[in-house]
Amino acid sequence: MNKIIRLLSVTLFCSVFQNLSSQSLTEGRDKFSIERTGLQTLISSRNLQLTVNIVKPSTFPESSDPGKWKVINETPESRKLAGVAGELQTTTYETNIGLMICEAWTPDSKDLIAFRQTFTNKTKKQVRLNTIFPLYIEGKDPFSFGEIKNWRILEQFRRKNDLPVTEMPVASKSVICDPFFIINNNNGNGNNLFIGFQTFSLHLADISISFDRDLRLNNISANCDFEGTEVPPDGSRTSQWVVISAGDDTNQLIDDYTGRLREYYGVKEPARDAPSVYCTWYYHADNYNEEIFGRDIAQFRKEHIPFDVFLIDECWDVNDWGDFEANESFPGGMKRVAAQINSAGYNAGIWTAPFLVDGESDLAKEHPGWLLKNCRGVRCTFNMNNRDHFILDLTYPGVSDYLEEQFRKISGDWGYKYFKFDFMRSVFLDTDQQFYDRSATSLEAYRRGLEAIRRGTGSDAYISVCGGHYGASFGIANTQRSGSDVKSRWDETELPKYRQNILRTWMGALWHVDPDAMMVRKQTIAEPADKRGLTTGFFTDDEAFTNALNQFIGGNLITFTEDFAKIDEERKMLYKYVIPSVNSPSRPVDLFNLKCPEIMVTKITPGCEKLKDWNMLSIINWSDEDKTYSIPLDDMIISNLQGESFLVFDFQEQIILGWFKKGETITVEKLGGHHSKLLKIIEWDGKSAMFVGTDLNFSCGGVEIADIEYNNGSFSGEIETGWYVPVKLSFVIPSEEGYKLNQVTMEPGQKRFITAF
């Protein structure tokens, strides 16, 4: 049975607290009324009321209860946070073991509040610091944000294999998020409450929300984990900043958050140059060797698929992790491999697991003290590929210098400029580890190691972090994986990986998003040497198209793996849709969809400055049944576009669906299960001829049109592409019926076009 999905415009939730009717919005964000009383801060807005409590940290020896603390200083001052002017209220408390400095910051606009705490040891001995709680909300205190039964909670996490999700609260259950969550208080159509860590590189942290058996709020707690690190006399440790904001536009709240992150850390928005990467893993795994490489490089020299990076994934140093030298699979060495890649017109890329060490490696034998141990003196291990690997103690003297030296060799001497780093999480997974530097948290150790590697690779190298910590890699990594390893099939184990990508496209404002490899081959029987089932491919044609669209939705890095000597031409041509990258991550419209968002908007700023901006609308039916979609042209779809009338162009069919006024509804009838639809939405006044799009790239002309002119009834211009394929160009012409679609096809290799209508 067809199910009609209607997307409603976001409307204001009408109920307000008494005496708050004068509170207003700042560009879609709620303004807060803030009142401080002793150890509590009462925050309220038109839809929200909550109380933040100061609670004692978890330490050994134990801190006294806050009720016994003595206020020794209170200081209000003007202070900027992440480049925003505001007021910082600092209260210093004296405890039985030291000082607790509690900070609360509000911008001048009053649409945000941030909390941070610092512990200073004032005893004569070491104090072991476990956890600081800069934000703690108890349900028994005044709290209101709509009915909890109507909440939808968007939960984010900081590791690639975790599954971001939108879910409804469950009685007697806790939700743990990191780095933020967003609560919508009316089944996806109401006001939104954002709570998250504004900083995230100092230590592990999470935010927990728990409910009692009657679905009442127990508490919301921001938990900054210092892992029992030692704080010396007069030493201090500071928590992350945790922020609260609220508003109607979820994507705006996230944009504000990422903007503050970039400003706080002094990191620029990622450049619009995310590469396309051929990766050896997802067909050959660790069976890849010099012989197969020779066949691949010959194939690419023959047809020159226009990608950027040839990545040698895990294979070249199997069983020798830590030594960074080629094994018997590459007898000619990795320097020769890089030279061959570079001479073929690609950039050489290489995989390593830089923080792991094999027991039989020279490194493990020569420097046993460099291997991380737990508090009992036993070496920590990380199991991968059914084998235990040792972990480097990144705080041990000499380790950082070694990593810097090795990666200077691989980059400067061997010639690799693209680096994929895997299994980075090994450093912070074991909470029982004991670093040489007892004052260092696992994330501080992680950061030291990654900084050393960056010094070795040089600032011009491109670093891809796979399986690390998003926050601790920020500002060093050029790209980070947004999801788990994928396979070329459509089933219940693979579908959550699409959700990982879609619910993490917001990260494209911080680094290039990597949704993992695109694979579209048809191959039902695995290759003889394939023990993992990676060489197979079971997608139908429609599923393969959706898989390609997933890369476009990610909007940044394009990674792929095929045997291009075997893949059929039709499936190979799916790659022309996404290479080169559109460099514009999509935004989910139905962000609080409990299964997975189905409607995504991609903003296109075309490379040709003579063209105006447009949006691409992706619609994906994740279900097994047909669905009809009715989508209003409201601000969720076209807020960034000017004008009152919009042309809607179907990319797959290369036809105009209609000419719509703002607010009218686009209907997509009976979209099949596992199918997707890609539409271009562009402003058109109906008075003059206009370029509509191409069939070459999912951007529909955004990346491939280099130049275009319209003079005396004729279009002329230039296409820029490395694909040797025909390209169809579409134009709209005003007519008595409203409009007429005219199309021309360019021959493979043709650059210039001239059309007359």
BANU-290610 format. One line per field, with one value per residue (C-alpha): residue number from 1; residue in three letters; x, y, z. Coordinates in steps of 0.02 Angstrom, whole numbers. Each point is the difference from the previous one (the first is absolute). Example, Ala and Ser with C-alpha at 12.3 -4.5 7.8 and 13.67 -1.06 7.14 Angstrom:
REM BANU-290610
seq: 1,2
type: ALA,SER
xx: 615,69
yy: -225,172
zz: 390,-33
//
This chain:
REM BANU-290610
seq: 1,2,3,4,5,6,7,8,9,10,11,12,13,14,15,16,17,18,19,20,21,22,23,24,25,26,27,28,29,30,31,32,33,34,35,36,37,38,39,40,41,42,43,44,45,46,47,48,49,50,51,52,53,54,55,56,57,58,59,60,61,62,63,64,65,66,67,68,69,70,71,72,73,74,75,76,77,78,79,80,81,82,83,84,85,86,87,88,89,90,91,92,93,94,95,96,97,98,99,100,101,102,103,104,105,106,107,108,109,110,111,112,113,114,115,116,117,118,119,120,121,122,123,124,125,126,127,128,129,130,131,132,133,134,135,136,137,138,139,140,141,142,143,144,145,146,147,148,149,150,151,152,153,154,155,156,157,158,159,160,161,162,163,164,165,166,167,168,169,170,171,172,173,174,175,176,177,178,179,180,181,182,183,184,185,186,187,188,189,190,191,192,193,194,195,196,197,198,199,200,201,202,203,204,205,206,207,208,209,210,211,212,213,214,215,216,217,218,219,220,221,222,223,224,225,226,227,228,229,230,231,232,233,234,235,236,237,238,239,240,241,242,243,244,245,246,247,248,249,250,251,252,253,254,255,256,257,258,259,260,261,262,263,264,265,266,267,268,269,270,271,272,273,274,275,276,277,278,279,280,281,282,283,284,285,286,287,288,289,290,291,292,293,294,295,296,297,298,299,300,301,302,303,304,305,306,307,308,309,310,311,312,313,314,315,316,317,318,319,320,321,322,323,324,325,326,327,328,329,330,331,332,333,334,335,336,337,338,339,340,341,342,343,344,345,346,347,348,349,350,351,352,353,354,355,356,357,358,359,360,361,362,363,364,365,366,367,368,369,370,371,372,373,374,375,376,377,378,379,380,381,382,383,384,385,386,387,388,389,390,391,392,393,394,395,396,397,398,399,400,401,402,403,404,405,406,407,408,409,410,411,412,413,414,415,416,417,418,419,420,421,422,423,424,425,426,427,428,429,430,431,432,433,434,435,436,437,438,439,440,441,442,443,444,445,446,447,448,449,450,451,452,453,454,455,456,457,458,459,460,461,462,463,464,465,466,467,468,469,470,471,472,473,474,475,476,477,478,479,480,481,482,483,484,485,486,487,488,489,490,491,492,493,494,495,496,497,498,499,500,501,502,503,504,505,506,507,508,509,510,511,512,513,514,515,516,517,518,519,520,521,522,523,524,525,526,527,528,529,530,531,532,533,534,535,536,537,538,539,540,541,542,543,544,545,546,547,548,549,550,551,552,553,554,555,556,557,558,559,560,561,562,563,564,565,566,567,568,569,570,571,572,573,574,575,576,577,578,579,580,581,582,583,584,585,586,587,588,589,590,591,592,593,594,595,596,597,598,599,600,601,602,603,604,605,606,607,608,609,610,611,612,613,614,615,616,617,618,619,620,621,622,623,624,625,626,627,628,629,630,631,632,633,634,635,636,637,638,639,640,641,642,643,644,645,646,647,648,649,650,651,652,653,654,655,656,657,658,659,660,661,662,663,664,665,666,667,668,669,670,671,672,673,674,675,676,677,678,679,680,681,682,683,684,685,686,687,688,689,690,691,692,693,694,695,696,697,698,699,700,701,702,703,704,705,706,707,708,709,710,711,712,713,714,715,716,717,718,719,720,721,722,723,724,725,726,727,728,729,730,731,732,733,734,735,736,737,738,739,740,741,742,743,744,745,746,747,748,749,750,751,752,753,754,755,756,757
type: MET,ASN,LYS,ILE,ILE,ARG,LEU,LEU,SER,VAL,THR,LEU,PHE,CYS,SER,VAL,PHE,GLN,ASN,LEU,SER,SER,GLN,SER,LEU,THR,GLU,GLY,ARG,ASP,LYS,PHE,SER,ILE,GLU,ARG,THR,GLY,LEU,GLN,THR,LEU,ILE,SER,SER,ARG,ASN,LEU,GLN,LEU,THR,VAL,ASN,ILE,VAL,LYS,PRO,SER,THR,PHE,PRO,GLU,SER,SER,ASP,PRO,GLY,LYS,TRP,LYS,VAL,ILE,ASN,GLU,THR,PRO,GLU,SER,ARG,LYS,LEU,ALA,GLY,VAL,ALA,GLY,GLU,LEU,GLN,THR,THR,THR,TYR,GLU,THR,ASN,ILE,GLY,LEU,MET,ILE,CYS,GLU,ALA,TRP,THR,PRO,ASP,SER,LYS,ASP,LEU,ILE,ALA,PHE,ARG,GLN,THR,PHE,THR,ASN,LYS,THR,LYS,LYS,GLN,VAL,ARG,LEU,ASN,THR,ILE,PHE,PRO,LEU,TYR,ILE,GLU,GLY,LYS,ASP,PRO,PHE,SER,PHE,GLY,GLU,ILE,LYS,ASN,TRP,ARG,ILE,LEU,GLU,GLN,PHE,ARG,ARG,LYS,ASN,ASP,LEU,PRO,VAL,THR,GLU,MET,PRO,VAL,ALA,SER,LYS,SER,VAL,ILE,CYS,ASP,PRO,PHE,PHE,ILE,ILE,ASN,ASN,ASN,ASN,GLY,ASN,GLY,ASN,ASN,LEU,PHE,ILE,GLY,PHE,GLN,THR,PHE,SER,LEU,HIS,LEU,ALA,ASP,ILE,SER,ILE,SER,PHE,ASP,ARG,ASP,LEU,ARG,LEU,ASN,ASN,ILE,SER,ALA,ASN,CYS,ASP,PHE,GLU,GLY,THR,GLU,VAL,PRO,PRO,ASP,GLY,SER,ARG,THR,SER,GLN,TRP,VAL,VAL,ILE,SER,ALA,GLY,ASP,ASP,THR,ASN,GLN,LEU,ILE,ASP,ASP,TYR,THR,GLY,ARG,LEU,ARG,GLU,TYR,TYR,GLY,VAL,LYS,GLU,PRO,ALA,ARG,ASP,ALA,PRO,SER,VAL,TYR,CYS,THR,TRP,TYR,TYR,HIS,ALA,ASP,ASN,TYR,ASN,GLU,GLU,ILE,PHE,GLY,ARG,ASP,ILE,ALA,GLN,PHE,ARG,LYS,GLU,HIS,ILE,PRO,PHE,ASP,VAL,PHE,LEU,ILE,ASP,GLU,CYS,TRP,ASP,VAL,ASN,ASP,TRP,GLY,ASP,PHE,GLU,ALA,ASN,GLU,SER,PHE,PRO,GLY,GLY,MET,LYS,ARG,VAL,ALA,ALA,GLN,ILE,ASN,SER,ALA,GLY,TYR,ASN,ALA,GLY,ILE,TRP,THR,ALA,PRO,PHE,LEU,VAL,ASP,GLY,GLU,SER,ASP,LEU,ALA,LYS,GLU,HIS,PRO,GLY,TRP,LEU,LEU,LYS,ASN,CYS,ARG,GLY,VAL,ARG,CYS,THR,PHE,ASN,MET,ASN,ASN,ARG,ASP,HIS,PHE,ILE,LEU,ASP,LEU,THR,TYR,PRO,GLY,VAL,SER,ASP,TYR,LEU,GLU,GLU,GLN,PHE,ARG,LYS,ILE,SER,GLY,ASP,TRP,GLY,TYR,LYS,TYR,PHE,LYS,PHE,ASP,PHE,MET,ARG,SER,VAL,PHE,LEU,ASP,THR,ASP,GLN,GLN,PHE,TYR,ASP,ARG,SER,ALA,THR,SER,LEU,GLU,ALA,TYR,ARG,ARG,GLY,LEU,GLU,ALA,ILE,ARG,ARG,GLY,THR,GLY,SER,ASP,ALA,TYR,ILE,SER,VAL,CYS,GLY,GLY,HIS,TYR,GLY,ALA,SER,PHE,GLY,ILE,ALA,ASN,THR,GLN,ARG,SER,GLY,SER,ASP,VAL,LYS,SER,ARG,TRP,ASP,GLU,THR,GLU,LEU,PRO,LYS,TYR,ARG,GLN,ASN,ILE,LEU,ARG,THR,TRP,MET,GLY,ALA,LEU,TRP,HIS,VAL,ASP,PRO,ASP,ALA,MET,MET,VAL,ARG,LYS,GLN,THR,ILE,ALA,GLU,PRO,ALA,ASP,LYS,ARG,GLY,LEU,THR,THR,GLY,PHE,PHE,THR,ASP,ASP,GLU,ALA,PHE,THR,ASN,ALA,LEU,ASN,GLN,PHE,ILE,GLY,GLY,ASN,LEU,ILE,THR,PHE,THR,GLU,ASP,PHE,ALA,LYS,ILE,ASP,GLU,GLU,ARG,LYS,MET,LEU,TYR,LYS,TYR,VAL,ILE,PRO,SER,VAL,ASN,SER,PRO,SER,ARG,PRO,VAL,ASP,LEU,PHE,ASN,LEU,LYS,CYS,PRO,GLU,ILE,MET,VAL,THR,LYS,ILE,THR,PRO,GLY,CYS,GLU,LYS,LEU,LYS,ASP,TRP,ASN,MET,LEU,SER,ILE,ILE,ASN,TRP,SER,ASP,GLU,ASP,LYS,THR,TYR,SER,ILE,PRO,LEU,ASP,ASP,MET,ILE,ILE,SER,ASN,LEU,GLN,GLY,GLU,SER,PHE,LEU,VAL,PHE,ASP,PHE,GLN,GLU,GLN,ILE,ILE,LEU,GLY,TRP,PHE,LYS,LYS,GLY,GLU,THR,ILE,THR,VAL,GLU,LYS,LEU,GLY,GLY,HIS,HIS,SER,LYS,LEU,LEU,LYS,ILE,ILE,GLU,TRP,ASP,GLY,LYS,SER,ALA,MET,PHE,VAL,GLY,THR,ASP,LEU,ASN,PHE,SER,CYS,GLY,GLY,VAL,GLU,ILE,ALA,ASP,ILE,GLU,TYR,ASN,ASN,GLY,SER,PHE,SER,GLY,GLU,ILE,GLU,THR,GLY,TRP,TYR,VAL,PRO,VAL,LYS,LEU,SER,PHE,VAL,ILE,PRO,SER,GLU,GLU,GLY,TYR,LYS,LEU,ASN,GLN,VAL,THR,MET,GLU,PRO,GLY,GLN,LYS,ARG,PHE,ILE,THR,ALA,PHE
xx: 0,64,40,-15,137,-36,137,-75,79,77,-122,21,-54,-133,4,106,41,-84,94,108,-110,117,147,44,103,172,9,-100,84,-87,56,29,-46,135,-6,140,-35,139,49,-139,-31,-181,-17,-165,-67,-168,-3,135,33,146,118,188,81,180,50,164,130,47,174,112,9,-185,-58,-121,-180,-33,-110,158,102,48,-15,164,-21,-136,49,-109,97,-19,77,-7,-29,31,11,-170,-15,-85,11,96,-55,137,-29,144,-39,116,-20,88,125,16,-91,-147,-12,-173,-25,-162,7,-142,14,-70,-142,-54,-36,130,75,164,71,177,87,181,69,160,87,43,59,181,-25,-58,-189,-72,-133,-134,-144,-56,-184,-11,-186,-123,-189,-114,-179,-61,52,-111,7,-115,21,-164,-60,141,-107,4,188,114,184,135,155,174,162,188,57,-35,-71,-128,-173,-75,-187,-164,-107,-142,28,-28,-47,142,127,152,63,186,58,161,32,-181,-183,-152,-172,-151,-152,-141,34,121,-108,33,133,177,115,186,124,178,186,67,178,51,186,57,-80,-136,-175,-183,-172,-126,-189,-96,-186,-93,-128,-140,95,45,171,127,145,106,185,155,139,181,107,178,31,79,143,112,-16,158,-4,-53,-37,-165,-110,-139,-157,-68,-121,-179,-133,-190,-98,-176,-97,-114,130,101,127,28,39,127,74,22,85,125,35,45,111,99,18,50,137,51,-37,-63,-147,61,57,-111,128,-46,88,-66,94,21,25,69,-84,-182,40,168,15,172,22,56,179,124,-64,-180,61,90,-162,-98,122,7,-191,-5,135,-105,-166,50,-151,5,25,132,79,56,-2,96,-102,42,110,175,57,-106,80,126,-103,112,151,-72,91,-70,-25,20,-160,96,177,41,-40,-130,107,-8,-189,-21,107,-108,-160,64,64,-173,-73,-71,52,74,-93,47,-85,77,-56,122,-40,6,150,16,88,124,47,173,-79,-77,164,112,-113,-112,-20,-92,-148,-150,-39,-150,3,54,152,-74,19,-161,-56,-120,-76,-19,-7,-3,167,53,108,96,-34,129,12,-5,63,159,162,56,-167,-54,172,-8,-171,55,156,-95,-131,130,79,-165,-47,165,103,-129,-116,-170,-110,-163,-5,-137,18,-99,-45,44,-131,117,79,-159,-109,81,-44,125,155,144,98,181,-60,-123,-77,-51,-173,-16,-57,149,113,-94,22,187,20,-102,93,165,-62,-57,172,71,-118,11,-143,-30,-44,-183,-44,-149,-43,-100,-61,73,-77,-88,39,181,36,-81,119,124,-106,-55,-134,-80,-107,-184,-46,44,79,-125,-39,-82,-173,-167,-51,-34,185,43,-147,56,162,-97,-77,175,43,-162,-5,182,1,6,182,41,13,150,90,-34,-128,47,-152,111,16,-123,-15,-124,65,-109,87,-92,149,151,176,94,119,-141,-36,-102,-128,62,11,-186,-131,-186,-79,-144,16,-109,96,164,-65,-51,172,79,-122,60,173,-75,-98,162,58,188,123,-42,78,-29,64,-29,94,-13,57,-159,-138,-137,-12,-170,54,167,-91,-81,168,-12,-146,107,178,52,-83,-135,87,-165,-69,-188,-118,-142,-172,-86,141,-108,-56,10,68,109,-25,-74,10,164,43,170,43,93,114,55,181,-51,-32,-119,-127,-108,-16,-124,-45,-2,-137,35,-145,39,-128,90,-151,-49,-167,-49,-21,-71,88,-83,130,-45,120,21,151,59,33,36,46,166,-76,-71,-162,-180,-5,107,33,13,107,9,183,-33,-134,77,-172,-81,-126,-80,11,-51,-36,74,-108,-71,25,111,-74,103,-121,33,187,50,81,190,-22,52,-38,113,-78,76,-90,47,-81,-73,-111,-60,57,164,90,102,124,-86,129,104,-6,185,13,-128,31,-90,127,76,172,10,-57,157,-76,-168,-72,-170,-3,-127,-95,154,92,187,121,124,-8,144,10,123,-136,5,-189,-144,-78,-181,-38,-175,-70,-170,-81,-154,-149,-187,-29,118,164,84,147,140,144,164,130,187,116,130,150,-93,34,-88,-184,-109,-189,-134,-188
yy: 0,171,111,187,97,184,117,142,169,19,98,81,-101,108,-34,123,20,135,165,-52,66,148,-113,-3,-89,46,-62,-156,-25,21,134,-59,76,-50,10,-59,-52,-79,-166,8,90,12,14,36,49,-4,-192,-49,-1,-91,13,-31,-57,5,-173,-65,-81,-183,-2,-100,56,44,180,67,35,169,53,6,99,178,139,94,102,52,95,62,61,32,-144,-73,-185,-68,179,51,142,-39,-6,-128,-34,-88,-69,-78,-123,-67,-187,-122,-49,155,130,-21,142,3,106,48,102,82,98,176,-73,-112,-145,-119,-46,-94,-84,-55,-54,-9,-102,58,-115,91,-150,-53,-165,-57,-2,-125,86,-111,109,182,40,177,-20,-99,13,-94,-43,41,181,113,-74,14,-23,-65,-176,-126,-130,115,24,-56,-3,17,-82,31,-93,27,-165,-63,-170,76,21,175,-19,87,-89,29,-8,-167,-22,-59,25,112,83,40,123,82,138,61,-42,96,-27,46,20,-37,-156,90,155,99,100,-69,-9,-17,-57,-40,19,157,-61,-181,-35,-2,-159,-127,60,-42,66,-118,16,-121,-29,-86,-139,128,88,148,80,-64,109,70,-5,59,-119,51,-155,29,-187,13,110,71,183,58,127,169,-85,30,-92,84,-79,28,142,-65,109,13,81,-14,47,-57,-29,-156,24,180,-59,-122,133,116,-141,-43,184,24,-156,69,169,-71,-110,122,-126,60,-78,-146,47,-50,-124,-170,-133,-158,-154,-172,-117,-177,-72,-27,-123,-76,29,-53,-116,150,-13,68,-112,59,178,-19,-53,142,136,-65,6,178,54,-77,86,131,3,182,-21,83,-125,-182,-66,-157,-59,-132,-134,69,-16,-146,-81,140,141,124,-18,93,-106,-103,-186,-139,54,149,-61,157,110,135,141,-80,-22,185,47,-105,76,176,-30,-62,169,-44,46,-143,-48,-124,-84,-23,-45,123,-33,-191,-114,-185,-109,-66,172,72,145,-114,-91,152,117,-103,151,92,-119,58,-92,-4,40,-179,14,-113,57,68,-83,39,-147,17,-134,-133,57,99,153,103,187,139,103,168,90,-104,94,-35,-62,166,23,-174,29,168,-80,-145,109,122,-150,-59,174,83,-150,-122,131,-30,153,-85,-95,-111,-35,-146,-72,164,-37,-129,138,48,-158,-79,108,-98,57,80,126,40,178,-29,172,-33,-55,-122,139,107,-148,-30,182,-4,-148,77,165,-92,-89,165,74,-149,1,188,124,-34,-184,-54,-98,-118,-61,-161,-66,138,131,140,136,-47,-5,169,124,-135,-120,58,-134,-121,-152,26,-184,-182,-109,-37,-144,-1,-61,63,-79,39,0,129,121,76,51,115,79,28,103,98,45,55,111,149,-49,64,172,-63,-123,-95,-136,-176,-116,-148,-87,3,-171,-36,-157,-149,-156,-140,-119,52,-9,-158,96,103,-63,153,7,171,-39,-36,129,-29,171,14,143,112,-45,36,172,33,-57,129,132,-37,61,159,29,-15,141,-12,-144,-132,-170,-153,-174,-104,-113,118,-135,-98,122,22,167,50,-18,83,153,26,69,147,63,26,28,137,36,132,62,45,-118,-24,43,-116,80,-133,-6,-80,-145,-149,-119,108,170,-22,178,95,171,39,182,24,149,-34,12,114,169,47,-125,34,-119,-143,-148,-187,-97,-183,-115,-178,-134,-113,-114,-152,75,141,172,165,158,172,133,184,129,85,67,-175,-24,172,119,41,37,164,22,-59,-128,-155,-125,-183,-113,-190,-53,-183,30,164,82,151,-55,171,184,32,151,14,-99,-118,-187,-116,-174,-155,-142,-180,5,-183,-83,26,129,181,159,150,168,168,153,166,171,50,150,-73,151,-57,-158,-87,-143,-141,-137,-145,-188,-11,37,-5,186,20,123,64,-78,-29,165,107,141,47,149,40,121,28,-161,-109,-82,-28,-62,-130,-165,-51,-187,-143,-122,-53,-17,86,142,56,184,63,176,75,123,107,-51,32,-156,68,-84,-117,-117,-4,-123,-30,-137,31,-134,-85,114,154,152,147,8,120,-19,98,-14
zz: 0,-46,146,-25,87,28,60,99,23,171,108,167,150,78,186,99,182,99,6,-151,-141,-28,-41,-183,-132,-68,-180,45,169,167,121,178,166,124,190,115,180,101,-80,-130,-164,-59,-191,-85,-171,-89,2,123,185,81,147,-11,162,59,62,69,-112,16,79,115,137,-8,-9,129,-52,-85,145,106,-126,38,-128,-3,-159,-123,-156,-144,-151,-185,-96,-175,-28,-175,-62,71,125,164,189,101,179,99,175,95,141,132,34,117,-137,-105,-103,-119,-125,-79,-156,-87,-160,-96,-163,-12,-105,146,-119,74,167,27,155,46,160,57,146,86,124,162,98,19,-93,-170,-26,-125,-104,-74,-60,-2,-31,-72,-32,108,-16,119,-45,175,-25,-107,-175,-149,-187,-68,38,8,-89,-154,1,-139,46,-133,73,-66,38,-22,-74,-176,48,119,-74,8,16,33,128,121,189,85,183,115,-139,-14,-158,-15,-135,-54,-52,2,-4,-61,76,-106,113,-123,-105,-116,-28,158,89,17,152,-38,134,-50,31,-81,23,-23,-5,182,67,-32,39,-24,42,79,11,111,29,142,-21,-23,-140,106,-12,127,-54,-140,37,-94,53,-31,23,62,19,172,-59,135,45,94,142,-70,-167,-90,-124,-99,-74,-173,-29,-11,-82,0,-140,-70,-156,-140,-137,43,-139,56,177,-72,-116,149,95,-138,-29,183,-7,-146,83,169,-73,-137,-137,-169,-90,-108,-174,-146,-64,72,-103,-83,59,-75,149,-18,155,-49,-137,45,188,63,-149,-103,-61,-126,-140,18,16,-167,-84,80,-46,-178,-9,63,-121,-139,36,131,113,59,187,110,120,-19,179,48,148,131,-82,-19,181,64,154,14,72,86,-114,-151,-129,-145,21,-129,-90,-70,-32,-99,149,25,-70,-172,16,39,-150,-116,69,-17,-176,-51,46,171,176,102,158,135,149,172,176,79,183,-9,12,-44,127,-129,-63,26,94,132,25,7,99,117,114,-138,12,100,162,116,186,39,-114,-135,-180,-76,-162,-141,-93,-187,-135,138,65,153,-36,126,18,4,158,-87,155,18,-39,-178,-69,-77,-77,-75,-79,-69,-76,-79,-82,-61,-87,-77,-58,-44,-56,-67,-77,81,30,50,165,68,187,70,171,86,134,75,106,93,3,153,151,106,-96,94,-103,39,29,142,-23,-181,-53,-143,-117,46,-39,-163,-48,36,-116,-139,13,-16,-156,-76,29,-93,-149,-20,-9,-185,27,5,158,11,174,3,166,107,113,-94,126,35,-188,-36,-80,-53,-103,-172,-4,123,-31,36,11,13,-135,-138,-116,-172,49,65,165,182,44,-133,12,168,-86,-116,155,70,-153,-11,184,-5,-153,121,32,-174,79,102,-115,-161,35,-57,-13,-45,-166,-143,-85,-139,-85,-49,63,90,16,104,-68,58,115,79,176,52,-141,-54,-186,-15,-48,18,-34,-123,-123,110,157,-88,-49,182,57,-117,64,177,-51,-72,161,101,-112,26,-17,-131,32,-109,-41,-156,-118,-148,-120,41,48,-130,-89,68,181,-34,-66,170,55,-119,105,155,-64,24,167,14,160,82,133,-2,141,54,-7,106,127,135,-110,119,-132,-111,-84,-174,-67,-15,-73,-78,-29,-164,-28,-179,-51,-143,80,-141,66,152,147,3,111,-33,90,37,44,56,39,125,17,-104,-55,-120,76,-61,60,10,34,21,-73,169,93,41,-186,-75,142,-85,-170,-63,-98,7,-143,-20,-137,56,-111,15,-13,-41,-131,-63,-5,81,132,10,35,181,105,174,121,-130,17,-102,-11,-39,-33,50,22,9,148,3,-139,5,-93,-31,-44,-42,69,-78,-1,-170,-39,-167,-101,-76,-55,134,18,96,23,-64,20,45,186,141,23,-167,-68,162,-23,-188,-80,-14,-103,-75,-96,-76,-146,-139,31,14,145,-8,129,59,92,113,35,2,-53,-183,-18,-91,100,-17,29,41,-22,35,-122,37,-107,-15,106,133,-43,-122,33,-130,9,-92,21,-4,-69,111,21,-66,109,-84,-42,-100,-9,-90,34
//
